[in-house]
Amino acid sequence: MADEGGKRQPKYQSIADDLRGAIEAGDYGPGDRLPGENDLMSRYGVARMTARQAIGVLQNEGLTEARKGAGVYVRDFRPLRRQGISRLSAQQWGSGRSIWSADLGERNLEVDHVEVRENEVPERISPVLDVEPGSAVCVRSRRFVLDGKPVLLSTSYLPATLVAGSPILEEDTGPGGTYARLDDLGHKPVRFREEVRSRMPTQAEVDALRLSPGTPVVLICRTAFEEGGKPVEVNEMVLDSASYILEYAFDA
C-alpha cells in the first residue's frame, strides 16, 4: 500500500489501519477481543514481530489495552469532554457546584488522593504567581479517577498568606471548591488563563495515571486572577491524552 509520497507503507501500519477501521466501523466494540498475533500472522501472511507491531500501534493510540494472559481488547472507555470555558464560569463554582461537574453529565469523577501542604514556592511558579522567590505557598495535590480509571493529576499553588486559616487548607474545601473559598476571602477570580502543551510522560506519571505504553500526556497550566490582575492560584494539570477531548466554545 502506497502513501501520498509514493513510499510503500510498512506492513504493520497497514494492518493497524485495517484494525482501526474495523473498530471505527463497530465491527469490534468496547470490550471486544481483537485478533491475536497468530490470527494476524495467518490472515496477512506476516511474521510474528509484524503482527506484534500492528497491535502495538493501537495500544499506543489508546484504542486498545492488553490483558495479561487474555489478549488485546478494545478499550472500554469514553473520553471525557472537558468544557474549557463554561466550566470556569462564576455561575458554576459560584453556585456551589464543582467546576468538574460541567464536564461529567451522569458520569462519576472521584478524587482518590488529596495532599495539602505548605512549601516554598517552586522556582518555575514564583513568577507566574507573582510572589517573591522563597515565599511560602499552599500546595494542593489531587488525583482524579473517572469510571475507575485515573485520568488527571492536579497540583494547585496559592500564596500561603492569602489562604491562611481558610478551608483551602483542608482536604475538602466545601461547595464550589477553591474558587468559591477565594471569593469568601475577598479574592474572587474574575479571569483565567490556560496554557496547553503535550509531551511524553515521566515514569511517575505513567504509574499514577496507569498509562498504556507510548501514550502522551496533555499539560494544562491555569492561572486565576482577581480584580486588578493579581494572580491568586496557579494550577498545573497532567491529563491522560487518551481520556480527554478538550473543547473550547465561545462567541465570535
N, C-alpha and C positions, 0 to 999 in steps of 0.2 A: 504494500500500500504506500503510495507516494504522498508527501506533504506538499504544501503550496510552493516550496522552493525546489521541488523536483527530487529531493533526497528521500530515500526509502525510510519509512518509519520502522523503528525497532519492533520486532515481532511481539515482545512482551507488552509494548504500548498498544498495539493493535488489539491484542486480547483484552487488555484492561478497558479499552474503548468499547469493545463488544459487551463486556460485563456491565460497565457503567450504563450503557444504553439500555440493557435489559432491566437494570434497577430503575432507571428513569421511566421506562415504559410500564413498570408494575409487574414484570414477569417474576421479579424477586421483590417481595415486600419486606417491611421491617420485621426482623427476627428470623427471616428465611435463611437457610444454609446455602452458600454458594458452592458451585462445583469445586472439588478438591484438586490438588495437584495432579493426581493420577487421571482424573476426568479430563482436565485441561490438556495434559500430555497426549491423551488418546484422541481428543476431539481436534486438536490443532496440529498434531504431529510435531511437538516440540520437546525439548529436554526439560528435565525437572526444574533446573535453575530458571529457565524462561517462564515456566508456569508460576514459580515462586515469585519472580519479579513482578509479574502481572498482578498477582494477588496483593503484593506489597504496595503497588501504586494506589489501589483503592483504600488500603489501610491508611496510607499517608494522607489521603484526601479526606479522611474521617468518615468515609461512607460505610466502612465495614469494621468489624472487630473480631479478633481471634479469640476463641475459647479453647483453653488448654485441653487437648485430647478429644475435642469435639468438632473442630473445623473452623471455618471463617463464615461469619453471619453478617447480613445487612444490619447496620446499626439501627437499633430501635430507639431513636431519639429525635424529637422535633426541635430544631434550633429556636432559641429564644429571640424574639424580635424586640430589640432594645430601642425604645422610643426616645431618641436622643434629645428632643426639645421638650415635648409635653411632660415628660417625667420630672423635669426640674421646675415646672410651673409652681408659683406660690400657692395656687389653688390646690395643688397636690399635697405637698407637705404641710401647708398652712391649715389644712382641714383635718390634720391628724393622720393622713394616710402615708404609708411608706412610699418613697419615690419608685421603689421596685414594683409596686402594685400596678403601675401604669403599663408594665410590660407583660404581666403574667396571665391575665384572664382568669381561668379556673385552675391554673397550674399552681404547684406548691413549691415555693422557694424558701429554703431554710438556711439559717446561719448555724453551722455546726462547730464553729470555733470563733471565739472572741477573746482578744487580749487588749487590755487598756493599760498603758504605762506612761511615765514621764521620762523623756530622754532629751539629750542635747540635740538640737536641730541638725539633721544631715546637711552636709555642705551643699548638695545639689538643691535642697529645699529652701535654704535660707534666703536666696534672692527672690524666689518665686513667692514665698510667704511674706516677704518684705520684713524679716526680722534679722537682728544682728547675729553674726556667727557666734555660736556658743550658747545662744538663747535656749531656754527650756521650752519644749513643746509637748503637748498631749498627743500620744500616738495610739490610734485605734486600728487594730489589725483584725480582719474578719475573712472567713472563707464561706462562700455561698454555694449551696447544693441544690440542684434542680432535678426533680424526679430521680433522686438517689445518685446523681452524677455531679461531682464538683465542677463548677463552671467559671468561678470568679474568685480571685484573691484581691482584697481591697485594703489599702492602708491610708488612713487619713492623718494629717498633721494639722494641729491647731495651736495657736500661741497659748502657752500654759497660763499666763496672767489673764488672758481673756476668758478662759473657761474654768478657772479655779472655783472649786466648791459647787459646781453645777452638775446636773445629771449626765453631762457629756463624759464625765469621768467614770460613769458606771457602765457595765456591760449593756444594760437596756436603757437607752436614752429616753424612752417613752414615746407616746403618739407623735407622729410626724418626724421622728428621728432627730439627728444632729441639727438640721437646718431650722426646725421648729424651736429647738432649745437655744440656738443662737439668736433667734427672734426674741425669745423670752429675755435674753440678756441684753437686748437693745442693739444687737449687731445683725440685723436681718439681712440675709443675702438678697441682693437685687440684680446681680448679673453673674453669669457663669462663663467660663472659657474652657473648652476641652481641646486638647491636642491628642491626635491619634496617630499611632505608628504600629509597625509589626516587626517581629524578629523571631528567631528560633528560641525556644525556652531554655532556661537553665535546668540542671538536673533536679534542683529543689522544686522548681515549678512543674516539671514532668511528674514528680512524685505527688505533689499536693493536688494537682488537677487530674491525675491519672490519664495523662495524655498518651495517645497512640504514637508510635514512632513516626517522626517526620512532621508532626502537627505543629504549626507555628502558633504563637500567641499574639493577641492584639493588646497593645498598651494604650491606656487612656489616662491622661493626666488632667484632672479637672481642678480649676481654681475657682473658689467662690468669693465674690467681692461684696462688701457692704456699701451703703450710700457714701459717696465721696471717693470710691475706688480703692479702699484699703482691703487687701486680701484677708479673709478670716479662716479659710481652710484650703488645703491642698490635698487632693485625693488621688493616689496612684493606684490604678487598677490593672490587673493582668487577667485577660479573658482567654478561655479556650476558643480559638478561632472557629472550630467546627461546631460550637454550641451557640453561636450568635449570628444574627443578622442585625447590622447597625442601620437604623432608619432615622433620617433627618427630614422632617416635613415642615415646611414654612411657607408663608405667603410671599409672592413676588413683590 
